[in-house]
């Protein structure tokens, strides 16, 4: 993946660290987390909201003027390429999820000419999840701990 955000969300990291002492191979847990986060990110394209539920900023007038006639006509979905590149990779101790398209980082972080339209994190600088994403991750992990 072209851009990388390091998750520094302490409650999630502390919980996962404790869990690693109890489970030898966490690949299934990490894969489930990746699948859940892919679903949540994909849903954000439908609702056009960031992880905290805040609506994405509308297009600038310049974007409207130069938008291609054959485009999908939706925010962050000109031809569907970025969303189609959404994926995850899991191993025994981690999961990475995001987009293969490098320009996705501009939307996640913003630029001086474009507002942030977050998809992956509540705060990309801090590497933190939204409370609902955090709860979803913890729920998945707890399911794996339940006998």
Secondary structure, 3 states (H helix, E strand, C coil): CCCCCCCCCHHHHHHHHHHHCCCCCCHHHHHHHHHHHHHHHHHHHHHCECCCCCECCCCCHHHHHHCCCCCCCCCCCCCCHHHHCEEEEECCCCEEEEECCCCHHHHHHCCCCCCCCCCCCCECCCCECCHHHHHHHHHHHHHHHCC
